[in-house]
């Protein structure tokens, strides 16, 4: 297997110049209700306000823009639980490239609808994203398309790392940064940026206890398959990815697992405190902050609300 080189802080700065032409600079806001809830100075990075409702589009734009035109013309194919697929579909459309997205059967219909609306070919295959990925790799081999791995892609990590650059440009003296971890690209980018710009900031990763593959790989260095049953599809991975896990094992300070019930509670807190919708994966950062509340007392913390693509049925279930 080819060893991939993690992106540098210079790569992330370069990605900001590229992606910045196509995406939004999202707000970083302080919320008194959340600050009172956690007895800390609490800020939220609103990637749920990003184009397509997720931070992932930053990575897709960066990767596709860096792909030579002759390779773009062959098209891109990837597998996703939804947000990564939206990202590659959007970037492919922006650069006039064909695109095929493979989603698990029963994928989030909000995300699936967005993908087809951008003109990408959509295929449903398998019960989990790992089976979808196997199908996407088969299509790449048979049809000559560029397979985009959901996480083992330095350009993806560099692209999504740009939201962390924005955080440190907008706010000083951050004590703790809490980031959701699914495949791990966002958390990896956050660690690289923090290490270069604000090494005193403590970075905490968080994943669903019902999909703990990345946590266990970070903890042990072993890559094993773990059964999963989380409602947070953005965190739903059976196995971990070597490139982001290598970065996280070197640079991530702390990693926690939270229950899906704690994530649902965090979604309600976001509705109450920020008047905005945060999907399950994006709410994991607040769930973790509530879990380790005593260690955060009096500190300045930033929570990454990584996405907002929650369905009406999901929201009804949470609020009920």
Order of alpha helices (4+ residues) and beta strands (2+ residues): alpha-beta-alpha-beta-alpha-alpha-beta-alpha-beta-alpha-beta-alpha-beta-alpha-alpha-beta-alpha-beta-alpha-alpha-beta-alpha-alpha-alpha-beta-alpha
